[in-house]
Amino acid sequence: MIAFLILLAYLMGSIPTAVWIGKTFYGIDVREFGSGNAGATNTFRVLGRKAGIPVLIIDILKGTLAVALSYLSGYKFGSHEFVNLQLGLGVAALLGHIFPVFAGFRGGKGVATILGIVICILPVSCCLSLVVFLIVLISSRIVSLSSMMAGITFPVFLNLVLGNDDTILMVFSIVVALLLIITHRKNIVRLMNKQESKVNLFAVKGKL
């Protein structure tokens, strides 16, 4: 049963929202334009908000619904087994988003899906990191920088500010931060060279 739920979470994460919406409504594979990333940010950049907003919402929901599969396990809510399964389901969905079986294993960076995961498991830390994301985004208009700063502060808020003493949650939060940095390594190079693009998330392009 647990193995089936993990597989289902991966398949849910593998739904290539940006690719399918781009191809279905615009005849465009967003991975061939902009940053080449199959995520919400590149969808906003390439196709505009009418495509970007649905992609963002669905990618968040992929993480949230994957975590919600834990309620089908029979584990007691709040138990270590329940929380550990939530983490496992979340990681499976995240891997699905980054390496989607339905899109040639070329997916997104996982920022929106991570948000959907952690808002369910660690809502307070998530909200604090989301504030950091918004502050950096408003001041810089660089989504990649905002995402990485939110990811880096996530384990800080969880483990130092809120005093988490659960080793598994501590490791999970650090893995989330490291994963966001790894998936943004090309963005880091562009940031160092002052070549990273600034985005206007409210720009309208195309029709959905």
trRosetta pair geometry for C-beta under 8 A, 3 or more apart (Angstrom, degrees):
i j d omega theta_ij theta_ji phi_ij phi_ji
1 4 5.7 -56 -152 33 29 113
1 5 6.6 28 152 -18 64 105
1 72 8.0 -146 177 127 109 93
1 73 6.8 135 130 -133 117 62
1 74 7.7 26 125 9 157 116
2 5 5.7 -54 -151 35 34 111
2 6 6.4 35 151 -20 66 104
2 73 6.5 47 -94 -131 79 109
2 85 6.7 -108 -137 -122 105 115
3 6 5.7 -52 -149 35 33 113
3 7 6.4 33 152 -18 64 106
4 7 5.7 -55 -150 37 31 112
4 8 6.2 33 152 -20 65 107
5 8 5.5 -52 -145 37 32 113
5 9 6.3 37 153 -23 64 103
5 69 4.8 158 -160 146 104 125
5 70 7.5 107 171 -84 147 42
5 72 6.4 173 -100 76 124 114
5 73 6.4 -39 -34 -80 167 92
5 85 7.4 17 103 -174 143 114
5 89 6.3 -51 143 -96 102 111
6 9 5.7 -52 -151 32 30 113
6 10 6.6 32 150 -19 62 103
6 88 6.0 -52 -104 144 107 110
6 89 6.5 -124 -105 -95 57 61
6 92 4.9 -179 -167 -77 72 157
7 10 5.7 -53 -153 34 33 112
7 11 6.4 30 152 -17 66 106
7 92 7.6 -96 -70 -171 16 142
8 11 5.7 -55 -148 38 33 111
8 12 6.3 37 152 -22 65 103
8 66 7.9 173 111 -128 77 76
8 69 6.2 160 91 -125 121 154
9 12 5.6 -51 -148 34 32 113
9 13 6.4 30 153 -16 63 106
9 66 3.9 88 -143 -155 92 104
9 69 5.8 -128 -70 27 98 150
9 88 7.9 126 50 121 160 70
9 89 4.2 -165 -93 -158 159 76
9 90 7.5 -71 -177 -49 139 18
9 92 4.0 82 96 90 115 123
9 93 4.7 -82 170 -54 90 85
9 96 7.1 -166 129 -10 60 138
10 13 5.7 -58 -151 39 31 110
10 14 6.2 35 150 -27 65 109
10 92 4.3 -82 -60 173 79 96
10 93 6.7 -132 -89 -80 31 37
10 95 6.2 -30 -124 79 95 102
10 96 4.2 157 -168 -66 53 115
10 101 7.7 59 142 -10 103 119
11 14 5.3 -52 -145 31 33 118
11 15 7.7 57 152 -41 57 79
11 96 6.5 -117 -41 -129 9 144
11 101 7.2 -43 -111 39 67 126
12 15 6.3 -29 -172 -8 39 109
12 62 5.4 165 144 -154 91 82
12 65 6.1 -136 -175 94 150 110
12 66 5.0 -175 78 -78 136 95
12 93 5.7 -32 83 -117 100 100
12 96 6.6 94 69 94 50 163
13 62 5.3 115 -104 161 51 122
13 63 7.4 58 -100 -77 96 59
13 66 6.1 17 -50 -69 94 149
13 92 6.6 178 3 124 138 61
13 93 3.4 157 -62 -165 119 54
13 94 6.2 -83 -141 -22 149 15
13 95 6.7 84 103 63 153 51
13 96 2.6 119 84 68 103 117
13 97 4.4 -85 -179 -35 95 75
13 100 7.3 -143 121 -97 71 83
13 113 6.3 70 -135 -148 97 147
14 96 3.8 -88 -46 -172 71 100
14 97 7.2 -127 -79 -67 31 34
14 99 7.8 -39 -106 100 92 52
14 100 3.9 132 -154 -143 70 75
14 101 4.8 -10 -152 27 152 79
14 102 5.1 120 144 7 104 97
14 103 7.5 -179 -180 12 80 89
14 107 7.6 -108 -133 -81 54 137
15 20 7.5 -44 176 -1 78 141
15 58 7.4 -97 109 156 126 117
15 62 6.2 -157 46 -103 110 126
15 96 7.8 34 7 144 57 119
15 100 7.2 -118 32 -137 12 128
15 102 6.6 14 -109 42 34 149
16 19 3.8 -4 138 34 122 120
16 20 5.7 130 88 -21 80 91
16 38 5.8 -32 -158 165 101 142
16 100 4.8 150 -65 112 95 168
16 102 5.5 -148 -5 91 102 102
16 103 3.7 74 -58 -40 154 142
16 107 6.3 -132 -108 -113 92 84
17 20 6.2 -65 -143 40 23 103
17 21 6.0 13 166 -10 65 112
17 54 7.5 -157 179 126 117 83
17 55 4.8 145 127 -135 117 73
17 58 4.5 157 -116 93 145 130
17 59 5.5 -123 30 -59 147 84
17 62 7.6 -130 -33 -38 124 131
18 21 6.3 -59 -140 42 24 104
18 22 5.9 24 161 -19 62 115
18 30 5.0 -72 157 41 109 144
18 31 8.0 113 111 -46 117 80
18 38 4.5 173 69 -174 125 68
18 39 5.9 -83 -33 -51 151 6
18 40 6.9 -139 -75 -70 116 37
18 42 6.9 58 -164 75 152 99
18 43 4.6 -132 -130 -64 105 121
18 55 4.8 56 -82 -139 74 138
18 59 7.8 14 -35 -60 93 126
18 108 6.6 103 9 -63 137 120
19 22 5.9 -62 -146 39 23 111
19 23 6.2 12 162 -10 63 112
19 29 6.1 9 -140 -141 82 78
19 30 6.6 -122 -88 30 50 93
19 31 6.7 1 -95 -17 99 110
19 38 5.2 -10 -46 -142 95 127
19 103 5.0 138 24 -121 167 138
20 23 6.1 -59 -141 42 26 103
20 24 5.7 19 164 -16 65 117
21 24 6.0 -59 -134 42 25 107
21 25 5.9 -17 -179 18 64 115
21 26 7.8 39 136 7 65 103
21 43 7.2 40 78 -141 126 136
21 47 7.9 176 119 90 105 171
21 51 5.5 150 136 -156 125 96
21 54 6.2 155 -111 92 154 123
21 55 5.9 -123 30 -70 150 97
21 208 7.5 -16 -176 -133 108 111
22 25 7.3 -75 -129 51 12 81
22 26 5.3 -52 -162 51 53 117
22 28 4.7 -84 175 86 99 79
22 29 6.0 116 110 -115 130 22
22 30 4.5 -148 -75 -31 161 93
22 43 6.8 -128 -63 -120 108 95
22 46 7.4 14 -118 102 126 131
22 47 6.2 -140 -108 -52 87 145
22 51 6.8 77 -82 -173 66 145
23 26 7.3 -49 -77 59 9 73
23 27 6.6 34 -154 -124 46 23
23 28 6.8 -134 -82 62 44 33
23 29 5.9 23 -72 -77 97 68
25 51 6.9 -173 77 -100 133 109
25 207 7.8 -127 165 105 109 61
25 208 5.2 17 166 -144 157 61
26 47 5.8 -113 -51 -120 164 121
26 51 6.9 -21 -30 -82 133 150
26 206 5.8 -1 -109 -166 120 152
28 32 7.4 -133 -174 54 77 108
28 33 6.8 -15 180 0 119 135
28 46 6.9 -165 137 150 142 126
28 47 6.9 174 71 -79 139 109
29 32 4.8 70 84 -1 97 108
29 33 7.9 146 90 2 57 89
30 33 6.0 -77 -153 50 46 96
30 34 6.8 -13 -176 32 83 122
30 37 7.7 -38 128 84 105 45
30 38 6.0 125 78 -113 106 60
30 42 5.4 127 161 122 119 109
30 43 5.5 -42 -116 -89 163 68
30 46 5.0 167 -133 53 92 155
30 47 6.8 -71 -93 -20 114 113
31 36 5.4 39 -169 -166 60 60
31 37 7.1 -172 -113 46 69 2
31 38 5.1 -20 -69 -61 101 93
31 42 8.0 66 -88 125 43 153
31 106 6.0 65 -136 133 156 125
32 36 7.2 41 -91 -116 14 75
33 36 7.5 164 62 -77 22 50
33 42 7.6 145 91 176 77 106
33 46 4.6 107 101 -119 126 129
34 37 7.3 -74 105 33 109 78
34 42 4.6 156 101 -152 143 92
34 45 4.6 109 -124 103 140 127
34 46 4.7 -102 -27 -60 127 102
35 41 7.4 11 23 104 142 107
35 42 4.9 -115 42 -95 100 115
35 45 7.1 77 -5 56 95 158
35 186 7.8 141 -167 102 100 129
35 187 7.8 4 -143 -79 135 95
35 197 8.0 -135 -63 31 100 121
36 42 7.3 -109 46 -131 19 154
37 41 7.0 12 87 68 132 98
37 42 4.4 165 69 -26 86 142
37 108 5.5 73 171 -131 93 68
37 109 6.0 -11 -155 -26 135 96
38 42 7.1 -63 -85 62 14 135
38 100 7.7 -83 95 13 148 134
38 103 6.6 138 -156 136 175 157
38 106 6.5 107 -9 126 131 77
38 107 5.2 -95 67 -158 121 38
38 108 4.7 -110 84 -59 65 78
39 42 5.6 89 57 19 71 98
39 43 6.9 -127 106 -8 36 97
39 55 7.4 133 170 151 36 124
39 59 6.9 70 -149 -113 74 166
39 107 7.7 73 -62 156 83 70
39 108 3.0 111 -70 -142 95 128
39 109 5.5 -40 -44 21 157 81
39 110 7.7 -87 -103 -20 130 27
39 111 6.8 73 -172 30 145 97
39 112 6.8 162 -165 7 100 112
40 43 5.4 -60 -148 37 32 115
40 44 6.4 36 155 -21 68 101
40 52 5.7 89 -172 -165 75 80
40 55 4.7 170 -104 110 73 104
40 56 3.9 80 -135 -82 144 76
40 59 5.7 -125 -44 26 110 146
40 108 7.5 50 -2 -143 61 157
40 111 7.6 -103 37 70 109 105
40 112 5.2 84 -6 -40 133 143
41 44 5.8 -52 -154 32 31 111
41 45 6.4 28 150 -18 64 109
41 52 7.8 51 -108 -143 15 117
41 111 7.5 41 -22 43 117 140
41 143 4.6 175 -123 108 135 162
41 144 7.6 128 158 -56 171 71
41 199 6.8 -155 -165 -22 91 171
42 45 5.2 -53 -145 39 37 116
42 46 5.8 21 160 -8 72 111
42 108 7.8 -158 22 -119 116 99
43 46 6.2 -60 -134 46 26 97
43 47 5.4 -32 -174 37 66 112
43 51 5.3 -127 173 119 105 101
43 52 4.5 157 107 -99 96 69
43 55 4.5 62 55 33 170 163
43 56 7.8 -150 65 -41 129 77
44 47 7.4 -66 -103 59 11 70
44 48 6.7 9 -157 -160 47 12
44 49 6.1 27 -131 -84 87 56
44 51 7.8 -168 -82 80 38 81
44 52 3.4 61 -78 -112 72 155
44 56 7.9 34 -50 -47 110 117
44 199 6.4 74 108 178 121 137
44 201 5.4 -28 -169 -131 151 68
44 203 7.5 105 171 53 86 91
45 197 7.3 85 -131 103 135 142
45 199 5.7 -82 -86 -117 93 121
46 205 7.5 -140 131 91 31 148
47 50 7.4 -101 140 66 95 78
47 51 3.7 -17 116 45 133 146
47 52 6.6 167 76 -43 92 80
47 205 5.7 -168 172 89 26 108
47 206 5.1 -52 -162 38 73 142
47 208 8.0 78 158 -73 120 94
48 51 6.1 87 66 24 66 92
48 52 6.4 -130 117 -6 29 108
48 203 5.8 -107 -124 111 83 76
48 204 4.8 58 -168 -163 134 32
48 205 3.0 -180 -46 37 115 71
48 206 5.4 -179 23 36 123 84
49 52 5.0 -62 -123 48 36 112
49 53 5.4 41 176 -29 76 102
49 201 6.6 86 -90 162 105 62
49 202 6.1 7 -54 -138 145 33
49 203 6.8 154 -23 71 98 43
49 204 5.8 -56 31 -95 100 63
49 205 8.0 114 8 22 58 70
50 53 6.9 -31 -128 24 17 106
50 54 7.9 10 160 -2 44 104
50 204 6.6 54 -20 -144 101 86
50 205 7.9 -144 27 64 97 49
50 206 6.7 -137 57 89 119 81
50 207 6.5 -27 95 -144 161 32
50 208 4.1 -157 144 -7 108 114
51 54 6.6 -65 -162 41 35 103
51 55 6.3 31 151 -17 69 114
51 206 6.7 8 -19 81 121 127
51 208 5.4 166 -71 -82 70 116
52 55 5.7 -63 -149 40 32 112
52 56 6.1 35 157 -23 69 108
52 201 7.1 -147 122 -157 153 79
53 56 5.7 -53 -146 34 30 113
53 57 6.4 26 159 -16 65 107
54 57 5.8 -57 -144 39 31 109
54 58 6.0 24 162 -14 68 111
54 208 7.2 143 3 -157 135 159
55 58 6.1 -60 -143 42 26 105
55 59 6.0 24 160 -18 64 112
55 112 8.0 147 134 22 74 172
56 59 6.0 -61 -145 37 23 108
56 60 6.5 23 157 -17 61 107
56 112 5.5 -152 -149 -116 60 145
57 60 5.9 -58 -154 35 29 110
57 61 6.3 26 152 -17 65 110
58 61 5.5 -56 -145 40 34 113
58 62 6.5 48 151 -33 65 95
59 62 5.6 -37 -151 16 35 117
59 63 7.6 30 153 -10 57 97
59 97 6.8 87 -150 -132 96 132
59 108 7.1 -18 -132 47 142 157
59 112 3.7 63 108 99 119 132
59 113 5.3 -84 171 -56 85 77
59 116 7.2 -162 128 -17 55 133
60 63 6.2 -61 -168 36 37 106
60 64 6.4 28 145 -14 71 112
60 112 4.9 -87 -61 174 71 92
60 113 7.0 -151 -100 -90 29 33
60 115 5.5 -44 -121 87 96 108
60 116 4.0 151 -176 -65 54 107
61 64 5.3 -57 -140 43 40 112
61 65 5.6 33 164 -16 75 109
61 116 6.1 -133 -47 -126 11 143
62 65 6.4 -57 -138 41 21 103
62 66 6.3 26 158 -22 59 111
62 93 5.7 165 145 -174 89 119
62 96 7.7 -137 169 89 128 120
62 97 6.4 127 109 -75 147 114
62 113 5.4 -40 80 -116 110 99
62 116 6.2 117 61 71 56 162
63 66 5.8 -57 -147 33 27 113
63 67 6.5 25 157 -15 63 106
63 90 6.3 41 -160 -138 88 83
63 93 5.4 154 -107 115 54 141
63 94 7.0 43 -105 -68 103 78
63 97 7.8 -24 -62 -35 90 143
63 112 7.5 -172 -4 126 125 61
63 113 4.2 142 -52 -172 112 61
63 114 6.5 -152 -105 -50 158 9
63 115 6.8 136 54 69 153 50
63 116 2.8 134 64 84 107 106
63 117 3.9 -90 -177 -43 117 74
63 118 8.0 -20 156 2 139 57
63 120 7.7 -171 132 6 89 120
64 67 6.0 -60 -155 36 29 108
64 68 6.4 31 149 -23 64 109
64 116 4.1 -96 -31 -174 79 98
64 117 7.3 -133 -66 -70 43 34
64 119 6.9 -29 -91 67 101 109
64 120 5.6 141 -131 -45 71 128
65 68 5.2 -51 -145 34 37 119
65 69 7.2 58 151 -37 60 86
65 116 7.8 -22 7 166 64 131
66 69 5.9 -35 -169 1 37 115
66 89 4.9 175 152 156 86 97
66 90 6.2 134 103 -94 116 42
66 92 6.7 -163 -174 78 132 94
66 93 3.5 -116 -32 -60 175 140
66 116 7.9 87 29 119 98 118
66 117 7.1 -28 69 -95 113 90
67 70 6.2 -24 173 -5 54 113
67 86 5.0 39 -154 -156 90 88
67 89 5.5 147 -101 96 40 120
67 90 5.2 23 -79 -70 97 92
67 93 7.6 -77 -38 6 68 146
67 116 7.6 -173 3 137 118 81
67 117 5.7 141 -50 -135 125 62
67 120 4.5 146 100 83 154 152
67 121 6.4 -126 -144 -46 143 96
68 71 6.0 -25 179 8 63 112
68 120 7.2 -113 -57 -140 74 156
69 72 5.6 -46 -173 25 60 115
69 73 7.6 78 136 -40 70 91
69 89 5.4 -177 58 -140 112 147
70 73 5.5 -33 -166 -2 50 123
70 75 6.9 -52 178 50 88 119
70 82 5.9 97 168 -165 123 74
70 85 4.8 136 -124 106 102 111
70 86 4.7 -28 -56 -76 156 76
70 89 5.9 -131 -55 2 90 149
71 77 7.7 13 -110 -86 81 99
73 81 7.9 -159 129 138 140 103
73 82 7.1 171 68 -114 135 69
73 85 5.6 6 -60 162 168 170
75 79 5.7 -131 170 58 99 122
75 81 4.5 -146 -138 107 132 108
75 82 4.1 179 120 -77 123 79
75 85 6.1 161 12 9 155 144
76 79 4.2 79 72 -24 95 126
76 81 7.5 78 38 57 75 108
76 82 6.1 -105 79 -38 47 130
77 82 5.8 152 -126 -160 26 169
78 82 6.1 31 32 64 19 142
78 83 7.2 17 -158 -46 27 102
79 82 4.5 99 54 3 77 104
79 83 7.1 -151 91 -2 40 85
80 83 5.9 -57 -145 41 31 106
80 84 5.9 32 157 -20 66 111
81 84 5.8 -56 -143 39 26 111
81 85 6.3 27 156 -20 62 107
82 85 5.9 -58 -152 35 27 109
82 86 6.6 31 149 -22 62 104
83 86 5.4 -50 -151 31 35 116
83 87 6.6 36 150 -19 65 102
83 121 7.1 107 -150 -147 83 103
83 166 8.0 -44 126 -178 152 159
83 168 7.7 124 117 93 110 133
83 169 7.6 -39 159 -68 130 104
84 87 5.6 -51 -153 34 34 113
84 88 6.4 35 149 -19 65 105
84 168 6.3 -41 -101 165 89 163
85 88 5.4 -53 -146 38 36 113
85 89 6.1 36 155 -19 68 105
86 89 5.8 -55 -146 38 29 110
86 90 6.2 31 154 -21 63 108
86 120 7.1 -143 -167 113 126 112
86 121 5.3 154 134 -96 131 112
87 90 5.6 -56 -148 36 29 113
87 91 6.3 28 155 -18 65 105
87 121 6.8 94 -75 -130 70 158
87 168 6.8 -147 -1 154 171 112
87 169 7.7 -135 -82 -95 137 60
87 172 5.3 -94 -141 -101 126 144
88 91 5.8 -54 -147 36 30 109
88 92 6.3 32 153 -21 63 106
89 92 5.6 -53 -149 35 31 114
89 93 6.4 30 154 -17 65 105
90 93 5.8 -55 -149 36 31 109
90 94 6.3 31 153 -20 65 108
90 117 3.7 99 -147 -149 117 125
90 118 7.6 96 -158 -55 150 55
90 120 8.0 -170 -85 60 121 117
90 121 6.7 -57 -47 -24 153 140
91 94 5.5 -55 -147 37 32 114
91 95 6.3 32 155 -18 66 104
91 172 8.0 -112 -62 -132 111 98
92 95 5.9 -55 -149 36 29 109
92 96 6.4 33 150 -22 62 106
93 96 5.4 -53 -152 34 33 117
93 97 6.5 35 151 -21 65 101
93 113 6.1 -160 131 -176 101 121
93 117 6.7 173 69 -79 126 114
94 97 5.7 -51 -151 32 33 111
94 98 6.5 22 155 -9 66 107
94 110 5.1 56 -157 -149 88 132
94 113 5.5 158 -104 118 66 125
94 114 6.3 54 -110 -76 120 74
94 117 6.6 -30 -55 -37 108 153
94 179 7.5 36 158 151 138 160
95 98 5.9 -59 -143 44 32 104
95 99 5.8 -25 173 37 71 104
96 99 7.0 -77 -124 68 19 65
96 100 5.9 55 171 -102 63 64
96 101 7.3 -47 -140 0 82 88
96 107 7.7 117 137 -74 42 166
97 100 6.6 5 -137 -62 19 97
97 107 5.3 162 154 159 45 146
97 108 5.8 -45 161 52 96 94
97 110 5.0 124 94 -102 127 80
97 113 4.4 -140 -35 -24 166 163
98 107 4.9 176 -163 72 13 122
98 108 6.7 -89 -98 71 50 49
98 109 7.1 31 -106 -140 92 17
98 110 5.2 -27 -60 -51 98 117
98 183 6.7 -104 -122 -106 124 133
99 105 4.5 -2 -164 -153 79 85
99 107 6.0 -108 -50 9 15 120
100 103 4.3 32 89 34 122 99
100 104 7.8 30 82 48 83 41
100 105 6.4 -173 59 -103 44 30
100 106 7.4 -52 44 57 91 37
100 107 4.3 115 -9 -74 99 117
101 105 6.8 20 -92 -70 39 75
103 106 5.9 -101 126 59 95 73
103 107 6.3 111 72 -80 126 73
107 110 7.8 60 119 -59 118 80
108 111 7.6 -89 143 18 116 76
108 112 7.7 0 116 29 151 102
108 113 7.7 139 78 -5 119 116
109 147 7.4 65 114 145 138 160
109 180 7.3 68 160 -137 107 62
109 183 4.2 139 -147 141 84 128
109 184 6.3 55 -148 -66 141 77
110 113 4.9 -66 -155 52 67 112
110 114 5.4 75 144 -31 89 100
110 179 6.9 -39 75 139 145 119
110 180 7.5 -124 79 -93 102 70
110 183 6.2 147 25 -11 105 177
111 114 5.8 -55 -149 33 26 112
111 115 6.7 29 151 -21 61 103
111 147 4.6 -62 -114 -136 137 130
111 180 6.9 77 -93 -125 81 106
112 115 5.5 -50 -154 30 35 116
112 116 6.7 35 150 -17 65 103
113 116 5.6 -51 -152 35 37 113
113 117 6.5 37 150 -21 66 104
114 117 5.5 -56 -150 35 34 113
114 118 6.1 14 164 -6 71 110
114 151 7.6 8 132 -99 161 101
114 176 6.0 124 -151 -151 127 109
114 179 7.9 168 -87 89 136 125
114 180 7.2 -37 -22 -73 171 108
115 118 6.6 -63 -136 44 25 95
115 119 6.0 28 166 -26 63 112
115 126 7.0 118 -146 -164 61 116
115 130 7.3 83 -132 -90 110 108
116 119 6.3 -52 -138 29 21 112
116 120 7.2 16 161 -13 54 108
117 120 6.5 -79 -174 34 28 104
117 121 6.5 -9 156 5 69 116
118 121 5.7 -67 -135 51 40 96
118 122 5.1 -38 -168 53 84 94
118 123 7.8 156 141 -80 66 34
118 125 7.0 -84 172 88 119 100
118 126 4.3 160 121 -88 103 117
118 129 7.9 0 113 46 149 139
118 154 7.2 -48 -156 -149 166 133
118 176 7.0 55 -65 -125 133 161
119 122 8.0 -58 -89 68 13 53
119 123 5.5 47 -167 -110 52 74
119 126 4.7 -161 -86 132 56 162
119 127 7.7 87 -121 -55 84 74
120 123 7.2 39 -93 -65 6 90
122 125 4.5 -17 149 41 114 115
122 126 5.6 133 96 -29 77 95
122 158 6.1 -9 -173 -106 146 120
122 169 7.0 129 -76 -159 129 118
122 173 7.4 -8 23 -84 174 107
123 126 5.4 -61 -143 39 29 116
123 127 6.1 29 162 -22 67 105
124 127 6.0 -55 -149 33 28 108
124 128 6.6 26 153 -16 62 106
124 157 7.8 -156 123 150 81 118
124 162 6.3 121 105 -100 129 146
125 128 5.8 -56 -150 36 32 112
125 129 6.3 28 154 -14 66 108
125 154 5.9 79 156 -159 109 69
125 157 4.5 149 -138 104 81 114
125 158 4.1 14 -109 -73 151 85
125 162 6.2 -93 -72 1 95 148
125 173 7.2 -59 153 -116 157 129
126 129 5.9 -61 -150 40 29 108
126 130 6.2 34 151 -26 65 107
126 154 7.4 21 -95 -128 48 104
127 130 5.3 -50 -145 32 33 117
127 131 6.8 41 152 -24 62 96
128 131 5.7 -47 -158 26 34 113
128 132 7.0 35 145 -16 62 100
128 153 7.3 -125 124 134 96 115
128 157 4.4 160 90 -138 142 154
128 161 7.3 -162 173 83 171 155
129 132 5.3 -48 -155 33 42 115
129 133 6.4 49 145 -24 67 100
129 150 4.3 94 168 -169 94 81
129 151 7.3 78 -167 -68 135 23
129 153 5.2 166 -113 87 83 100
129 154 4.5 8 -82 -82 150 77
129 157 6.1 -133 -51 13 86 146
130 133 5.3 -45 -150 30 37 118
130 134 6.5 36 153 -18 66 103
130 150 6.6 49 -85 -140 31 129
131 134 5.9 -55 -149 37 31 109
131 135 6.3 32 153 -20 65 107
132 135 5.8 -56 -147 36 30 111
132 136 6.3 23 159 -12 66 109
132 146 7.9 160 125 -162 70 70
132 149 5.5 -140 150 128 113 101
132 150 5.0 161 85 -97 106 66
132 153 4.9 112 -26 43 173 156
133 136 6.2 -65 -150 41 24 104
133 137 6.0 22 156 -19 65 114
133 146 4.8 78 -157 166 66 98
133 147 6.7 39 -125 -88 108 39
133 149 7.0 162 -90 79 51 94
133 150 3.8 7 -65 -67 95 134
134 137 5.6 -55 -140 39 29 112
134 138 6.1 28 161 -19 65 107
134 146 7.6 81 -56 -160 16 127
135 138 6.1 -56 -147 35 25 107
135 139 6.3 11 159 -8 61 114
136 139 6.0 -65 -144 45 28 104
136 140 5.6 -13 171 16 69 119
136 142 7.7 -64 149 64 95 83
136 145 6.0 -138 161 119 125 94
136 146 4.1 170 93 -108 110 74
136 149 4.8 124 -48 53 164 151
136 150 7.5 -134 29 -42 132 83
137 140 6.7 -73 -125 54 19 83
137 141 6.7 61 -178 -100 58 28
137 142 7.4 -139 -120 57 55 42
137 143 6.5 31 -117 -100 105 54
137 146 4.0 27 -63 -96 83 156
138 141 7.7 16 -155 -63 14 63
140 145 5.5 -53 110 77 158 140
140 146 6.8 -171 59 -55 118 91
140 198 7.3 -142 149 -116 64 106
141 198 4.0 49 109 -165 112 107
141 199 6.2 -169 169 49 87 51
141 200 7.3 -8 -158 -74 123 55
142 145 4.1 45 102 19 117 115
142 146 6.4 162 90 -16 62 88
142 191 7.4 98 175 -104 153 105
142 196 5.6 55 -141 123 124 126
142 197 7.8 148 -119 91 81 39
142 198 5.7 -66 -72 -104 71 71
142 199 7.6 111 -113 11 32 84
143 146 5.5 -59 -147 39 33 114
143 147 6.1 34 156 -23 68 107
143 199 5.8 -4 -21 29 111 133
143 201 7.9 108 -74 -68 120 111
144 147 5.7 -54 -147 34 29 112
144 148 6.4 24 157 -15 64 107
144 184 5.3 147 -164 -148 103 122
144 187 3.7 -138 -175 -172 156 152
144 190 8.0 69 62 66 160 117
144 191 7.1 -139 97 -54 123 119
144 196 6.2 -113 46 -156 130 136
145 148 6.0 -58 -147 39 30 107
145 149 6.2 28 157 -17 65 109
145 187 7.7 -149 -50 152 59 121
145 191 6.3 125 -75 -110 104 139
145 196 7.2 117 -34 118 104 160
146 149 6.0 -57 -146 38 27 109
146 150 6.3 28 155 -18 63 108
147 150 5.8 -56 -149 36 29 111
147 151 6.3 27 153 -18 64 108
147 180 6.1 -152 144 -167 95 121
147 184 6.7 166 89 -72 118 146
148 151 5.5 -55 -147 38 33 112
148 152 6.2 33 156 -20 67 105
148 180 5.7 169 -109 134 58 111
148 181 6.0 83 -137 -91 106 67
148 184 5.5 -117 -70 67 113 161
148 187 7.7 -169 -36 96 129 130
148 188 7.7 102 -85 -78 163 94
149 152 5.8 -51 -142 36 31 110
149 153 6.3 21 160 -11 64 109
150 153 6.2 -64 -147 42 27 103
150 154 6.6 48 151 -46 62 97
150 180 7.9 -119 76 -175 81 168
151 154 5.6 -37 -154 3 33 121
151 176 6.1 -147 -150 134 93 84
151 177 4.6 145 153 -121 88 56
151 179 7.8 -129 -159 66 140 71
151 180 3.5 -128 -96 48 171 158
151 181 6.9 -159 102 -38 139 74
152 155 7.7 -64 -177 33 34 92
152 156 7.2 25 140 -11 64 117
152 177 5.3 95 -99 -150 39 115
152 180 7.8 -121 -41 77 64 128
152 181 7.5 71 -70 -61 94 111
153 156 5.0 -63 -154 43 50 120
153 157 5.8 51 152 -24 82 102
154 157 6.1 -56 -148 34 26 106
154 158 6.3 18 158 -13 62 112
154 173 5.5 -156 126 -162 97 95
154 176 5.9 -60 94 97 151 128
154 177 5.8 -165 52 -68 106 96
155 158 5.5 -57 -139 43 35 111
155 159 5.5 2 174 6 73 117
155 170 7.1 76 -148 -158 104 59
155 173 3.7 137 -95 132 81 112
155 174 5.0 59 -93 -73 156 60
155 176 7.4 162 -48 57 95 100
155 177 5.4 -70 -5 -24 115 137
156 159 6.9 -68 -128 50 16 87
156 160 5.3 -31 -168 32 59 121
156 161 6.6 55 138 -13 69 103
157 160 7.3 -42 -83 54 9 81
157 161 4.7 -33 -144 38 48 130
157 162 6.2 41 155 -10 65 105
158 161 7.5 48 5 48 13 88
158 162 5.7 -43 -146 45 30 121
158 164 4.9 -4 159 -9 82 139
158 169 6.8 -139 170 145 134 106
158 170 7.3 180 116 -104 119 55
158 173 4.7 -138 48 -101 152 161
159 162 7.4 15 -25 56 11 82
159 163 7.6 41 -175 -120 32 12
159 164 4.9 -66 -98 49 54 103
159 170 5.4 75 -94 -121 125 94
159 173 6.5 -171 -30 71 107 151
160 163 7.6 5 176 -71 13 46
164 169 5.5 -110 -179 99 139 126
164 170 6.0 173 109 -71 120 83
164 173 7.7 123 55 -10 160 147
166 169 4.1 55 89 17 113 112
166 170 6.5 176 90 -17 57 85
167 170 5.4 -55 -148 34 32 116
167 171 6.3 31 156 -18 67 103
168 171 5.8 -53 -149 36 31 109
168 172 6.3 34 151 -21 64 107
169 172 5.4 -51 -145 36 34 116
169 173 6.3 35 156 -21 66 103
170 173 6.0 -56 -151 33 28 108
170 174 6.6 23 153 -14 63 108
171 174 5.8 -60 -151 39 32 109
171 175 6.1 34 152 -22 67 107
172 175 5.7 -56 -147 36 30 112
172 176 6.4 35 153 -23 64 103
173 176 5.6 -48 -151 30 32 115
173 177 6.7 32 151 -17 63 103
174 177 5.7 -53 -153 36 35 112
174 178 6.3 31 152 -15 68 108
175 178 5.8 -57 -144 41 31 109
175 179 6.0 34 157 -24 67 108
176 179 5.8 -55 -144 35 25 111
176 180 6.5 25 157 -19 61 106
177 180 6.0 -58 -153 33 28 109
177 181 6.7 24 152 -15 63 106
178 181 5.7 -58 -153 37 34 110
178 182 6.2 33 152 -20 69 107
179 182 5.6 -53 -144 37 32 111
179 183 6.1 23 161 -12 67 108
180 183 6.2 -56 -140 42 27 104
180 184 6.1 9 161 -4 62 117
181 184 6.0 -74 -146 49 26 100
181 185 7.2 61 151 -69 62 72
181 188 7.4 40 -164 -56 76 136
182 185 6.0 -13 -163 -38 36 108
184 187 4.3 -47 -173 42 85 122
184 188 6.0 99 125 -33 85 88
185 188 5.4 -45 -150 26 36 117
185 189 6.9 39 151 -19 63 98
186 189 5.7 -48 -156 31 38 113
186 190 6.6 34 148 -14 66 105
187 190 5.6 -56 -150 40 37 110
187 191 6.1 41 150 -23 69 104
187 196 6.0 60 -163 -112 77 123
188 191 5.5 -51 -147 34 31 113
188 192 6.4 32 154 -19 64 104
189 192 5.8 -55 -150 35 30 110
189 193 6.4 13 155 -3 64 111
190 193 5.8 -65 -144 50 32 102
190 195 4.4 -98 -158 78 81 91
190 196 4.1 114 120 -68 109 75
190 197 8.0 -29 157 -7 142 63
191 194 7.4 28 -175 -79 32 34
191 195 7.9 -96 -54 47 19 62
191 196 4.7 6 -77 -20 64 137
199 203 7.9 -116 -179 11 75 120
200 203 4.4 85 94 -33 107 105
